[in-house]
Amino acid sequence: MSDFYQNGIITNFHNLTRRPLEALESDLLGFSKRRPMGLILPSLFSELEGPALTRIIDQLSQVEYLSEIIIGLDRADRDQFLYAREFFSRLPQRHRILWNDGPRLKALDAELAAESLSPQAPGKGRNVWFCSGYAISSGRAEAIALHDCDITTYDRSMLARLLYPVANPHFNYEFCKGYYARIADGKLNGRVGRLMVTPLLRALKKIHGPLDYLNYLDSYRYPLSGEFAMRADVLNDIRIPSDWGLEIGVLSEVHRNYSTKRLCQVDIADNYDHKHQPLSPEDASTGLYRMSTDIAKALYRKLATLGVTMNEAHFRTLKATYYRTALDIIENYYHDAMMNGLKVDRHSEEQAVELFAQSIMEAGVAFLESPRDKPFIPSWSRVQSAFPDMLERMYDAVEADNAGDV
């Protein structure tokens, strides 16, 4: 059972009583009459061939309160898209697949790219951005959740708890972030969150003082979780990174646009696991090496917009401060794991910290060397200013892909 403390600057929803799923879903079904709900699923085609997504779809098939499910499909040719249409056909809810590699959406993407309004790189951020545009154009949901498609321990209670704070018409929350303990197979996981993000935020506070933004991020128990929900109006003005900085970028954007009184987090699972990225110490373009570098750059960009001055000397100091803070945190996690009968490989934990310290410095160098870098995908409000009919055309393209020959 989790604690009941409200010790951050955002509201924390706990799982205090293990309220039955049936009761939660009954409430949500009632809420849906006033505030319809939807779900975005960003997916690679390869995930359709694994057990995790099959379980997720089986669970979602039992959810009665969803008005729409939007699936973003990446890396799929024509035959694979047709397979996906059949794969998702057992969903009883209205559902649409965005075939991001199909000719219709690629043609729209080319128009956007000609005006520098398209995401510059493929990936989850790009997928989520196009799904968000379709959700706006559809207008069938006022509260929208998003979660990954590789959750091997998925249960539909995760979705119910995630949506509840933004779907309840008596609450005024605009955004909700899911959190959970990353424990599987008798060991602690979530290395980037535990050993990189948390000690990096605390190192930044030591150097710059308790900035509101840093206190805000440090209030999230798992800032890198891929599960969040929001009111539909949030999607119009949000700008998100197209790289691994997506989750930090989303948190930064809602902090910029809304009072912290309108933001919250919720405990959505006792048991959570998904596919794991390798550390990849020899290849900065993949795995946790790239992830940690992208996350650090996302933090630096946000701090720069707040007037924080950074130079090479600053990043050297930050690297050293982070490293000492992270080593202390390793000790804390090691003792916590021992008390709970879990395994922690301290050698591999310290190897991860050494890599993250390196990526923090390399991210700083890249940040200084690319002052004109445009990492954020433009908001849909800006797109609609340049192309007033783009959302309608996207809607028509998706409908055509899902209903007719391709």
Secondary structure, DSSP 8 states (H G I E B T S, - for coil): -------SSSEEE---S---HHHHHHHHHHHTTTS-EEEEEEEEGGGGGSHHHHHHHHHHTT--SEEEEEEEEES--HHHHHHHHHHGGG--SEEEEEETTSHHHHHHHHHHHHTT-S-SS-SHHHHHHHHHHHHHHH---SEEEE--S-BTT--HHHHHHHHHHHH-TT---SEEEEEE--EETTEE--HIIIIIIHHHHHHHHHHH---HHHHHHHT-S-TT-S-EEEETTHHHH--EESSTTHHHHHHHHHHHHS-GGGEEEEEEESS--B------TT-TTSHHHHHHHHHHHHHHHHHHHTT----HHHHHHHHHHHHHHHHHHHHHHHHHHHHTT-B--HHHHHHHHHHHHHHHHHHHHHHHH-TT---EE--HHHHHHH-TTHHHHHHHHHHHHHHS--
